[in-house]
Amino acid sequence: MLLPLVVAVGIRFNTPGLHLASVESPLRLGVQALVIASAVTVALAYPAHFVSMFRNPATRWLIGLTTLAILSTTWSFDPARTFMQGATAFAGVLLVVLHSEIRGWQSTRAVLMRGFVVVIALGIAVDLASGSEQVRWAGVAGAATQLAQFAVMTAALALLGWLRGHETTIFTTGVTGLCLTVAFLSQSRVALLVLVCLCALTVYLRADRAVRPMAILGVVATVAMAASALVNQIGQLALRDDTEVGDLTELTGRTSIWSESLELYPRRPVVGHGFASGESIWADRVFTGEISWYPSNAHNVFLETLLSLGLLGSVVLLGLVVSVFIHRQNGDGIAASILVVVVLVLGSTEAMVHFASPAFVVLALACSALQLPGRYNLTMRHELGAPAIGAR
């Protein structure tokens, strides 16, 4: 059920390293169609679960956001691109939420996490085998910063499984170590910092109250030892802005993009320019001579939403975030909150709403973690290993 979604993410992150640029467009369209067809098939096969998922307020906000993405086709700067990517985002959310409804949240988390690990491992293998130049340091194929953020979200899924006792310590350590390596090799400071903090928080929550101070001390000592062993590389990482000021993927470049985005927003303030139309919008600005560089997106999740879906889309996105925190008492509120915070922090420097975005997958998982009273309790009790209500 979730395989098409994992394949879509894999194609997005690995086509540069695989040197498939010449066939990327038809390949992307084919996978988009497969994701959409899969979502329609599952929805028709499980109509009761399809209806039931709308009981979750946070899910309704997320469905509303992706529905607005599809509707923006009617006013989009690039309608064909908007429709396919908006429909794919909507279908991806449906697949994740429906799988969680049918199989349980922990099962959905585990399947997606393992699929994402395969995508990361494939990217590393391809880069090492091909000697790709699409990297900052060796071992990372594709767009380095985006792949680093993808690794952080993958590690978050593994750590949350370990937090609830659904993943072994050895397996979680292996996945987290792989993701830390990707974040470090990509030289993404935001991703690396988020992942280190996430590891510390998870260890703190998992440990008994009596040993929590020692657990935190252990994490700090481990990070300090790693930092001392890699002091030269960390120095390069810290000074990257000073040595590559002209690179638009750096903070100095992003601040220029943010100011340009704020100037572009008033042209269509209410509904935006259309979902996933950023590449065409910025290309037009380059063509008309308004800017001499091509950023392709706003490099901020809220600015990207503001540009693509306007004030209306930004209100819906904010409603989703608020809804998750308001309904924390339903289901696994800790997991839902952590996933949303991870997306928002990573989204401070990257546009997280785009084709096959793992951010949509993570947000859908966050919504699915918020189980409501009634039949949802059966799923939660099953996941926790308790007998179902009424079982003898």
PLY file of the C-alpha trace (Angstrom):
ply
format ascii 1.0
element vertex 392
property float x
property float y
property float z
element edge 391
property int vertex1
property int vertex2
end_header
0.00 0.00 0.00
2.81 2.42 0.91
5.35 1.19 -1.65
4.41 3.73 -4.38
4.89 6.55 -1.90
8.34 5.29 -0.87
9.30 4.88 -4.54
8.18 8.43 -5.25
10.40 9.76 -2.46
13.29 7.62 -3.68
13.02 8.97 -7.21
12.94 12.54 -5.95
16.11 12.20 -3.90
18.15 9.88 -6.11
17.58 10.90 -9.74
20.53 13.37 -9.65
22.90 10.70 -8.35
21.54 8.09 -10.76
22.04 10.50 -13.69
18.43 10.02 -14.79
17.75 13.67 -15.65
16.75 12.80 -19.21
13.94 10.50 -18.07
13.10 12.19 -14.77
9.93 13.92 -16.03
8.18 10.82 -17.45
9.42 8.76 -14.49
8.03 11.34 -12.07
4.68 11.48 -13.85
4.43 7.71 -13.85
5.11 7.46 -10.12
2.69 10.29 -9.40
-0.02 8.44 -11.30
0.80 5.26 -9.38
0.52 7.03 -6.01
-2.82 8.59 -6.98
-4.20 5.29 -8.31
-3.10 3.47 -5.15
-4.85 6.00 -2.91
-8.08 5.77 -4.91
-7.95 1.96 -4.82
-7.39 1.81 -1.06
-10.11 4.40 -0.37
-12.61 2.40 -2.43
-11.55 -0.88 -0.81
-11.91 0.48 2.74
-14.78 3.00 2.65
-15.48 2.73 6.39
-11.89 3.60 7.25
-11.94 6.42 4.71
-14.95 7.97 6.42
-13.59 7.31 9.90
-10.33 9.16 9.34
-12.21 12.46 9.08
-13.11 12.18 12.76
-9.59 13.34 13.55
-9.52 17.19 13.57
-5.82 17.39 12.71
-6.33 15.05 9.75
-9.12 17.28 8.48
-6.76 20.26 8.47
-4.12 18.31 6.55
-6.67 17.02 4.04
-7.89 20.58 3.70
-4.36 21.80 2.92
-3.79 19.21 0.19
-7.29 19.76 -1.19
-6.51 23.46 -1.47
-3.33 22.48 -3.31
-5.44 20.70 -5.94
-7.95 23.55 -6.18
-5.13 26.02 -6.77
-4.81 24.46 -10.23
-7.56 26.85 -11.36
-5.39 29.91 -10.67
-1.90 28.41 -10.83
1.03 29.91 -12.69
1.75 26.35 -13.92
-1.61 24.45 -13.83
-0.41 21.08 -15.18
2.40 20.86 -12.63
0.15 22.10 -9.82
-2.58 19.55 -10.49
-0.28 16.53 -10.62
1.76 17.50 -7.59
-1.28 18.64 -5.60
-3.08 15.38 -6.37
0.03 13.40 -5.44
0.32 15.21 -2.10
-3.37 14.55 -1.39
-3.01 10.89 -2.36
0.12 10.47 -0.25
-1.64 11.80 2.82
-4.59 9.47 2.19
-2.30 6.44 1.88
-0.52 7.18 5.15
-3.68 7.95 7.13
-5.62 5.00 5.72
-2.75 2.59 6.34
-2.62 3.84 9.91
-6.38 3.36 10.24
-6.19 -0.18 8.92
-2.87 -1.47 10.31
-2.22 0.82 13.27
0.03 3.84 13.65
3.14 1.96 14.75
2.88 -0.38 11.78
2.66 2.56 9.37
5.61 4.26 11.04
7.71 1.09 10.84
6.96 0.43 7.16
7.71 4.00 6.07
10.85 4.24 8.19
12.29 1.05 6.70
11.43 2.18 3.20
13.14 5.52 3.82
16.25 3.76 5.15
16.45 1.85 1.86
16.21 5.15 -0.05
19.05 6.66 1.98
21.23 3.57 1.63
20.61 3.52 -2.12
21.62 7.16 -2.39
24.88 6.56 -0.54
25.67 3.45 -2.59
25.00 5.25 -5.87
27.14 8.21 -4.90
30.07 6.07 -3.81
29.82 3.95 -6.96
29.45 6.82 -9.43
31.65 9.47 -7.86
28.81 11.97 -8.07
29.68 15.65 -7.84
26.23 16.49 -6.42
27.68 16.62 -2.91
29.42 18.77 -0.34
31.32 15.84 1.13
31.56 12.27 -0.16
28.77 9.76 0.28
25.60 11.77 -0.28
23.75 11.69 -3.61
21.24 14.27 -4.78
20.46 17.61 -3.11
22.59 17.49 0.03
20.49 19.71 2.30
17.17 18.10 1.38
18.60 14.62 1.78
19.95 15.57 5.22
16.51 16.74 6.30
15.02 13.54 4.92
17.51 11.61 7.06
16.43 13.55 10.15
12.78 12.66 9.56
13.73 9.01 9.00
15.68 8.94 12.26
12.75 10.58 14.05
10.49 7.71 12.99
13.02 5.17 14.27
13.52 6.98 17.58
9.78 7.28 18.19
9.41 3.56 17.61
12.21 2.90 20.12
10.61 5.30 22.58
7.48 3.13 22.69
9.38 -0.17 22.66
8.55 -1.11 19.05
12.17 -0.98 17.81
15.23 -2.62 19.32
18.06 -0.49 20.66
20.56 -2.01 18.21
18.36 -1.39 15.17
17.49 2.16 16.25
21.16 2.94 16.93
22.07 1.69 13.45
19.39 3.75 11.70
20.15 6.85 13.75
23.89 6.44 13.14
23.29 6.20 9.39
21.12 9.32 9.44
23.64 11.23 11.56
26.32 10.31 9.03
24.21 11.61 6.15
23.45 14.85 8.00
27.14 15.34 8.79
28.39 14.53 5.31
25.83 16.85 3.75
27.13 19.69 5.94
23.58 20.67 6.87
23.96 22.39 10.21
20.24 22.71 10.90
19.61 19.03 10.18
22.57 17.92 12.30
21.55 20.08 15.25
17.93 18.92 15.10
18.96 15.27 15.00
21.36 15.58 17.95
18.68 17.34 20.02
16.13 14.72 18.97
18.41 11.89 20.10
18.96 13.58 23.47
15.23 14.17 23.96
14.32 10.59 23.09
16.93 9.16 25.45
15.65 11.48 28.18
12.02 10.42 27.67
12.87 6.72 27.46
15.05 6.67 30.61
13.64 6.19 34.10
13.23 9.42 36.00
16.00 8.46 38.43
18.61 8.03 35.69
17.54 10.81 33.32
20.34 13.17 34.39
22.92 10.45 33.76
21.34 9.66 30.38
21.63 13.27 29.28
25.21 13.38 30.56
25.99 10.31 28.48
24.56 11.90 25.32
26.53 15.11 25.93
29.73 13.12 26.51
29.20 11.12 23.32
28.63 14.28 21.26
31.68 15.92 22.82
33.89 12.92 21.99
32.64 12.85 18.40
33.22 16.61 18.09
36.78 16.33 19.37
37.53 13.53 16.90
36.10 15.53 13.99
37.26 18.98 15.02
38.63 19.89 11.59
35.47 18.87 9.75
33.29 20.69 12.29
35.39 23.81 11.77
34.72 23.64 8.04
31.04 23.11 8.75
30.82 26.13 11.06
32.63 28.43 8.60
30.78 27.28 5.49
28.84 30.53 5.11
32.06 32.56 5.11
33.71 30.42 2.46
30.70 30.04 0.15
28.85 33.35 0.43
27.67 33.16 -3.14
25.95 29.81 -2.71
22.16 30.22 -2.57
21.87 27.15 -0.34
23.69 29.01 2.43
22.14 31.26 5.05
23.39 34.37 3.26
21.66 33.23 0.08
18.48 32.27 1.92
18.06 35.71 3.46
18.12 37.16 -0.06
15.51 34.61 -1.16
13.29 35.42 1.83
13.29 39.14 1.06
12.52 38.46 -2.61
9.69 36.12 -1.56
8.12 38.81 0.61
8.23 41.19 -2.36
6.65 38.55 -4.62
3.85 37.60 -2.20
1.67 40.78 -2.58
1.10 40.00 -6.26
-1.35 37.23 -5.20
-1.82 37.61 -1.44
-5.00 35.62 -0.79
-4.66 32.38 -2.76
-1.05 32.47 -3.96
0.46 31.51 -7.29
-0.50 27.82 -7.17
0.87 24.79 -5.36
4.32 23.61 -6.54
4.54 26.50 -9.02
7.65 27.94 -7.40
10.09 26.76 -10.06
8.04 28.46 -12.78
7.57 31.64 -10.73
11.27 32.09 -10.07
12.17 31.10 -13.65
9.88 33.86 -14.91
11.60 36.38 -12.65
14.97 35.32 -14.04
13.65 35.54 -17.62
12.29 39.08 -17.09
15.55 40.19 -15.51
14.12 40.91 -12.04
16.74 38.65 -10.46
19.99 37.20 -11.79
19.93 33.92 -9.81
17.50 31.02 -9.64
16.46 29.80 -6.15
13.51 27.60 -7.37
11.69 27.89 -4.00
11.34 30.18 -0.98
13.56 28.01 1.28
11.10 28.35 4.16
7.97 26.27 4.72
5.74 29.20 5.72
7.03 31.51 2.97
6.63 28.72 0.41
3.05 28.14 1.58
2.41 31.87 1.50
3.67 32.11 -2.09
2.00 28.97 -3.41
-1.31 28.96 -1.48
-1.45 32.51 -0.16
-2.86 33.69 3.13
-5.59 31.04 2.89
-3.09 28.18 2.72
-0.98 29.67 5.51
-4.04 29.81 7.79
-4.80 26.15 7.03
-1.19 25.13 7.76
-1.26 27.07 11.03
-4.60 25.45 11.88
-3.01 22.02 11.36
-0.14 22.82 13.72
-2.43 24.27 16.40
-4.81 21.32 16.09
-2.02 18.82 16.75
-1.02 20.57 19.97
-4.61 21.13 21.11
-5.48 17.43 20.73
-2.27 16.10 22.32
-4.34 14.25 24.93
-5.70 11.93 22.23
-3.40 9.03 21.44
0.37 9.51 21.35
0.53 13.26 21.72
4.29 13.20 22.38
5.00 11.52 19.04
2.66 13.86 17.17
4.19 16.96 18.76
7.77 15.84 18.10
7.05 15.12 14.43
5.39 18.49 13.88
8.21 20.37 15.62
10.80 18.51 13.52
9.04 19.53 10.29
8.69 23.16 11.40
12.31 23.51 12.50
13.65 21.89 9.34
11.21 24.05 7.40
12.88 27.19 8.73
15.50 26.87 5.98
13.81 24.68 3.34
10.48 24.57 1.52
8.86 21.38 2.83
5.73 21.41 0.65
6.54 19.94 -2.76
6.31 16.77 -4.84
6.69 13.57 -2.82
7.69 15.62 0.19
8.51 13.47 3.21
7.21 16.41 5.26
3.66 15.61 4.13
4.25 11.98 5.09
5.52 12.98 8.54
2.63 15.41 9.08
0.18 12.67 8.10
1.84 10.34 10.63
1.61 13.05 13.27
-2.12 13.41 12.65
-2.57 9.63 12.70
-0.87 9.43 16.11
-3.71 11.47 17.57
-6.23 8.71 18.14
-9.78 9.62 19.16
-12.08 7.85 21.63
-14.10 4.87 20.43
-12.68 2.45 17.88
-9.28 4.20 17.93
-8.67 2.84 21.44
-8.70 -0.69 20.04
-5.78 0.17 17.78
-3.83 1.83 20.58
-4.30 -1.08 22.97
-3.25 -3.51 20.26
-0.10 -1.48 19.52
0.79 -1.38 23.21
0.45 -5.16 23.47
-2.68 -5.07 25.67
-5.69 -7.30 24.92
-8.42 -5.65 22.90
-11.45 -4.38 24.76
-13.87 -7.24 25.21
-11.21 -9.90 24.58
-11.23 -12.91 26.88
0 1
1 2
2 3
3 4
4 5
5 6
6 7
7 8
8 9
9 10
10 11
11 12
12 13
13 14
14 15
15 16
16 17
17 18
18 19
19 20
20 21
21 22
22 23
23 24
24 25
25 26
26 27
27 28
28 29
29 30
30 31
31 32
32 33
33 34
34 35
35 36
36 37
37 38
38 39
39 40
40 41
41 42
42 43
43 44
44 45
45 46
46 47
47 48
48 49
49 50
50 51
51 52
52 53
53 54
54 55
55 56
56 57
57 58
58 59
59 60
60 61
61 62
62 63
63 64
64 65
65 66
66 67
67 68
68 69
69 70
70 71
71 72
72 73
73 74
74 75
75 76
76 77
77 78
78 79
79 80
80 81
81 82
82 83
83 84
84 85
85 86
86 87
87 88
88 89
89 90
90 91
91 92
92 93
93 94
94 95
95 96
96 97
97 98
98 99
99 100
100 101
101 102
102 103
103 104
104 105
105 106
106 107
107 108
108 109
109 110
110 111
111 112
112 113
113 114
114 115
115 116
116 117
117 118
118 119
119 120
120 121
121 122
122 123
123 124
124 125
125 126
126 127
127 128
128 129
129 130
130 131
131 132
132 133
133 134
134 135
135 136
136 137
137 138
138 139
139 140
140 141
141 142
142 143
143 144
144 145
145 146
146 147
147 148
148 149
149 150
150 151
151 152
152 153
153 154
154 155
155 156
156 157
157 158
158 159
159 160
160 161
161 162
162 163
163 164
164 165
165 166
166 167
167 168
168 169
169 170
170 171
171 172
172 173
173 174
174 175
175 176
176 177
177 178
178 179
179 180
180 181
181 182
182 183
183 184
184 185
185 186
186 187
187 188
188 189
189 190
190 191
191 192
192 193
193 194
194 195
195 196
196 197
197 198
198 199
199 200
200 201
201 202
202 203
203 204
204 205
205 206
206 207
207 208
208 209
209 210
210 211
211 212
212 213
213 214
214 215
215 216
216 217
217 218
218 219
219 220
220 221
221 222
222 223
223 224
224 225
225 226
226 227
227 228
228 229
229 230
230 231
231 232
232 233
233 234
234 235
235 236
236 237
237 238
238 239
239 240
240 241
241 242
242 243
243 244
244 245
245 246
246 247
247 248
248 249
249 250
250 251
251 252
252 253
253 254
254 255
255 256
256 257
257 258
258 259
259 260
260 261
261 262
262 263
263 264
264 265
265 266
266 267
267 268
268 269
269 270
270 271
271 272
272 273
273 274
274 275
275 276
276 277
277 278
278 279
279 280
280 281
281 282
282 283
283 284
284 285
285 286
286 287
287 288
288 289
289 290
290 291
291 292
292 293
293 294
294 295
295 296
296 297
297 298
298 299
299 300
300 301
301 302
302 303
303 304
304 305
305 306
306 307
307 308
308 309
309 310
310 311
311 312
312 313
313 314
314 315
315 316
316 317
317 318
318 319
319 320
320 321
321 322
322 323
323 324
324 325
325 326
326 327
327 328
328 329
329 330
330 331
331 332
332 333
333 334
334 335
335 336
336 337
337 338
338 339
339 340
340 341
341 342
342 343
343 344
344 345
345 346
346 347
347 348
348 349
349 350
350 351
351 352
352 353
353 354
354 355
355 356
356 357
357 358
358 359
359 360
360 361
361 362
362 363
363 364
364 365
365 366
366 367
367 368
368 369
369 370
370 371
371 372
372 373
373 374
374 375
375 376
376 377
377 378
378 379
379 380
380 381
381 382
382 383
383 384
384 385
385 386
386 387
387 388
388 389
389 390
390 391
